[in-house]
Amino acid sequence: MMSNQSATDIDMIISVDEKYLSQLDKIAENLRSQGLKDIQVLTGVGVITGKGHPDLLSALHQVNGVAAVETAGTVQIAPPGSDVQ
């Protein structure tokens, strides 16, 4: 099965302005129309996550109601028994 995710897609975290929290679903649709994929709306915290090409960052920031757009970091944990814990 092939994934529709491009090899260059990155995870993104979009914070929604407090004044627009009642419009999370509409904002998510607007982000989708800009190219954001695999969208999840985290209603309780006013955050939308998704994947997209890094070139989308500035366009997503321009969507009405978006307070911030960030790339998601990754965390790696050393295996049990390793010297670094």
N, C-alpha and C positions, 0 to 999 in steps of 0.2 A: 504494500500500500504506500503510495507516495504522499508526502505531506505537502500542504499548500504553503508552508512556511518557507520563505527564501532563506538561503544560507546566510544572508546578511541581515536578516531581521534581528531586532533586539527587543528585550522586554522593556516596557515603559510603564511608568506610574504617573497618572494624571490626577492632580488634586483639584477639586472643584471649589470655587469661591462659595463661601458660606451663604451668600445671598441667592445662590442658584441651586441649593441642595434639593429643592422640590422638583427640579428639572433634570435630575440625573439621567433618566432614560433618554430624554431628548438630546442631551449633551453627548451621550454614548452613541446615538445614531449619527450625530454630526461628526464625531470622531471617526466613526466607521466610514462615512462618506469621504473623509480625507485620506483614508487608506489604513486606518488602524484595524488589526485583525485579532481574533481570539479574545474578544472583549469580555471582561468580567466587571460588573458594577458592584461595588462594596458600599451598599447604602448606609450602613451604620457609621462609616467613617468618612463618607463623602469622597471616595477615591474610585477611580476607574483604572483598570489595568488592561494591557493588551500588548500586542507585538506589531512591529512595523520597521520599515527601513529607517536608518538614522536620519535620512534627509527629511523625514516627516516632522521632526521635532519642532521646528519653527512654525510650520503650518498648524500643528495641533495646538500650539500655544496661542494661536490667534482665534481659536474657537470660542465663541461667547460663553462665559461661565467658567472657563478654565483659569485656575489660579497659578498652576505650575505644572510643568512637564519634566520628568526626570527619567533617566535610564536606571533600570533596576540593577543592583549589584549582585554579585554571586558570592556565596560563602562556601568554603571548603573546610571540612573538618578532618583532622588527621585520624587515621585508623587507630583502633584500640591497641595499646601496647607500643605505639611509636614514641620516639623521644620528645616530640612536640605535642603538647596537650593543652 
